Amino acid sequence: MNVRKLRAKMVENAVSVEMLSNLIGTSKSTFYRKLTNKGEDFTVGEANAIARALALSAEEFTAIFFCLSCRVSATTHHKEV
């Protein structure tokens, strides 16, 4: 998941963590935890709700939630540590 792009879209749409966490039915702390975990814990339903709230295009949704280079770099980072 590309957390930077997600955060950028949140700012662009003036949508707070509190607003998104309410939309997907989690607490703010759980939402932050999911963000700091590179989004690995967001369910498909949550990702879809976020996409609707931010009016993401299909291309933006894919770039944010299916970022293959993000997964490779995250995997590489974990192996180096």
Residue pairs with C-beta under 8 A, 6 or more apart in sequence:
1 38
1 39
1 40
1 42
1 64
1 65
1 67
1 70
2 63
2 64
2 65
2 67
2 70
3 35
3 38
3 39
5 60
5 63
5 64
5 67
6 35
6 39
6 50
6 64
7 35
9 15
9 54
9 56
9 60
9 64
10 16
10 17
10 20
10 54
13 53
13 54
13 55
15 53
15 54
17 28
17 31
17 32
17 35
18 28
19 53
20 31
20 50
20 53
21 27
21 28
21 30
21 31
23 49
23 50
23 53
24 31
24 45
24 46
24 49
24 50
26 34
26 46
33 41
34 40
34 41
34 42
38 70
38 74
39 65
42 50
42 65
47 61
47 65
50 56
51 60
51 61
51 65
54 60
56 64
